[in-house]
């Protein structure tokens, strides 16, 4: 999930960016330290989650929130609960008081992630996609894909017989894939129909071990239990 942090305090921005870097399902963050800069950025870039300080100079947080796409969840970051009630009239999913600790931060972003996943889970399933492999456009049968790995700015699709390397975002890909594909780590998605076994924090597809991060472990097990 691509995050935008809007706060006039650079120390708070840096702290939140550090927190974002620790969460597997949050890809990266961009900082804005003025409401005007945030409005300009929101006009040209899209985000999946916004952290917003209510007490901003020039353009206030309450003015900003009215200009943020209602489909984007917002987490309020502030030192006062004065505007809490008013902010919940908008698309605010949580309200964090400064100083923010990591445990409380993680609880809030988990809520945002579940909202995003519930929207994604309602999408119709697809069986084939076209990807750019080198200079070629290749039709890929998703039933043949064992797992998907993020490699720098590329995504690697592994089948039993071949590997396809395509320049794309892992996050955008995850949003478009059917429900049988699941993120298990910042760098890996798997076709859950291809899983052979799970041992401790490792998943096996054939003889290939793949790491399961703590952020995704419970959700993976819940998903597999539904299939058993």
C-alpha positions in Angstrom: 0.0 0.0 0.0 1.4 3.4 -1.0 1.3 5.8 1.8 1.2 9.6 2.0 2.3 11.2 5.3 1.1 14.8 5.9 2.5 16.5 9.0 4.4 19.8 9.5 6.7 18.2 12.0 9.7 16.5 10.2 10.4 14.3 13.2 6.9 12.9 13.2 7.2 12.4 9.4 10.4 10.5 9.8 9.0 8.4 12.7 6.0 7.4 10.6 8.1 6.6 7.6 10.2 4.3 9.8 7.1 2.6 11.1 5.9 2.2 7.5 9.2 0.5 6.5 8.6 -2.1 9.2 5.3 -3.3 7.8 5.3 -5.8 5.0 2.1 -4.7 3.3 3.1 -1.0 3.3 5.4 -0.5 0.3 6.8 3.0 0.9 5.8 6.5 2.0 6.0 10.0 0.7 6.2 13.0 3.1 4.5 16.4 2.8 5.1 19.0 5.5 2.6 21.6 4.3 -1.1 21.3 3.3 -0.4 23.2 0.0 2.3 20.7 -1.0 -0.1 17.8 -0.1 -2.9 19.2 -2.3 -0.5 19.6 -5.2 0.7 16.0 -4.8 -2.7 14.5 -4.4 -3.7 16.1 -7.7 -1.1 14.2 -9.6 -0.4 11.0 -7.6 -2.6 8.2 -6.2 -2.3 6.7 -2.7 -3.7 3.8 -0.8 -3.5 5.3 2.6 -3.0 8.8 4.1 -1.7 9.8 7.5 -2.9 13.3 8.2 -2.1 15.8 10.9 -5.2 17.9 11.8 -3.1 20.8 13.1 -1.5 22.0 9.9 -0.6 25.6 9.0 -1.9 27.2 5.8 -4.3 24.5 4.8 -5.7 22.7 7.9 -6.2 18.9 8.1 -10.0 19.3 8.1 -9.7 21.3 4.9 -7.4 18.8 3.4 -9.5 15.8 4.1 -12.4 17.2 2.1 -10.1 17.1 -0.9 -8.9 13.6 -0.5 -10.6 10.9 -2.6 -13.3 9.3 -0.4 -12.1 5.8 -1.5 -8.7 6.4 0.3 -8.7 5.6 4.0 -7.3 8.3 6.3 -5.6 7.8 9.6 -5.5 11.0 11.7 -2.3 11.8 13.6 -2.6 14.7 16.1 -1.8 15.8 19.6 -5.4 16.7 20.4 -8.7 14.7 20.2 -10.6 18.0 19.6 -11.6 17.2 16.0 -12.1 13.4 16.4 -15.9 13.5 16.2 -16.0 15.8 13.2 -13.3 13.9 11.3 -15.3 10.6 11.5 -17.9 12.2 9.2 -15.3 11.7 6.5 -13.3 8.6 5.4 -11.3 8.4 8.6 -10.7 4.8 9.8 -8.6 5.6 12.9 -7.4 8.4 15.1 -3.9 8.3 16.7 -2.8 10.7 19.4 0.9 11.8 19.5 3.3 10.5 20.5 2.3 7.5 18.5 3.8 4.1 19.5 4.4 1.3 17.0 1.9 -1.1 18.4 -1.0 1.3 18.1 0.2 2.4 14.6 0.3 -1.3 13.5 -3.3 -1.8 14.7 -4.5 1.2 12.7 -2.7 0.1 9.4 -4.0 -3.4 9.8 -7.5 -2.0 9.7 -6.7 -0.1 6.5 -5.2 -3.3 5.0 -8.3 -5.3 5.8 -10.5 -2.7 4.2 -8.4 -2.8 1.1 -8.4 -6.6 1.0 -12.2 -6.8 1.5 -12.6 -4.6 -1.6 -10.1 -6.7 -3.6 -11.8 -10.0 -2.5 -15.0 -8.9 -4.2 -13.4 -8.6 -7.6 -14.3 -11.3 -10.2 -11.7 -14.1 -10.8 -9.5 -14.1 -13.9 -7.7 -17.1 -15.4 -5.3 -15.4 -17.8 -3.3 -12.2 -17.9 -1.0 -10.5 -20.4 2.5 -9.6 -19.2 5.4 -8.0 -20.9 8.4 -10.4 -20.8 11.4 -8.6 -22.3 10.1 -7.1 -25.6 7.3 -9.6 -25.9 3.7 -9.5 -24.7 2.9 -13.0 -23.3 -0.4 -14.5 -22.2 0.1 -16.2 -18.9 -2.3 -18.9 -17.6 -2.6 -18.2 -13.9 -3.4 -21.8 -13.1 0.1 -22.7 -14.1 1.8 -20.1 -11.8 3.3 -21.6 -8.7 4.4 -18.4 -7.0 5.4 -14.8 -7.7 8.5 -13.0 -6.5 9.3 -9.3 -6.4 12.9 -8.7 -7.8 13.8 -5.1 -7.5 11.4 -3.2 -9.8 10.4 -6.5 -11.6 8.0 -9.3 -10.8 9.0 -12.9 -11.5 6.3 -15.4 -12.3 7.4 -19.0 -11.6 5.7 -21.9 -13.4 6.8 -25.6 -13.3 8.7 -25.1 -16.6 9.5 -21.5 -17.0 10.2 -18.1 -15.3 8.7 -14.9 -16.7 10.2 -11.5 -15.7 8.1 -8.4 -16.1 8.5 -4.8 -15.1 5.5 -4.0 -12.9 4.5 -3.2 -9.3 3.9 -6.1 -6.9 1.1 -4.1 -5.2 -0.8 -3.4 -8.5 -0.5 -7.0 -9.5 -1.8 -8.2 -6.2 -4.9 -6.0 -6.6 -5.7 -7.6 -10.0 -5.1 -11.3 -9.2 -7.9 -13.8 -8.2 -8.5 -14.9 -4.6 -6.3 -18.1 -4.9 -3.2 -15.8 -5.0 -2.1 -14.6 -1.6 0.7 -12.4 -0.3 2.9 -14.3 2.3 5.8 -11.9 2.4 6.8 -8.5 1.2 8.6 -10.2 -1.7 6.3 -13.2 -2.4 2.8 -14.2 -3.5 1.8 -17.8 -3.8 -0.9 -19.7 -5.7 -2.5 -21.4 -2.6 -3.6 -24.3 -4.7 0.0 -25.2 -5.3 1.1 -25.3 -1.6 2.4 -28.7 -0.6 3.2 -28.1 3.1 3.9 -25.5 5.8 6.6 -26.0 8.4 7.0 -23.3 11.1 7.5 -20.0 9.2 8.2 -21.7 5.8 5.9 -22.7 3.0 6.8 -25.3 0.4 5.8 -25.6 -3.2 7.4 -28.8 -4.3 10.9 -28.6 -2.8 11.0 -24.8 -3.0 10.9 -23.1 0.5 9.3 -19.7 0.7 9.3 -17.5 3.8 6.1 -16.5 5.6 6.3 -13.2 7.4 4.4 -12.7 10.7 2.3 -10.0 9.1 0.7 -12.6 6.8 0.9 -15.8 8.7 -2.5 -15.7 10.5 -4.4 -14.6 7.4 -2.8 -17.4 5.3 -3.7 -20.0 7.9 -7.3 -18.7 8.1 -7.5 -18.9 4.3 -6.2 -22.4 4.2 -8.6 -23.5 6.9 -11.5 -22.4 4.8 -10.3 -24.7 2.0 -9.7 -27.8 4.2 
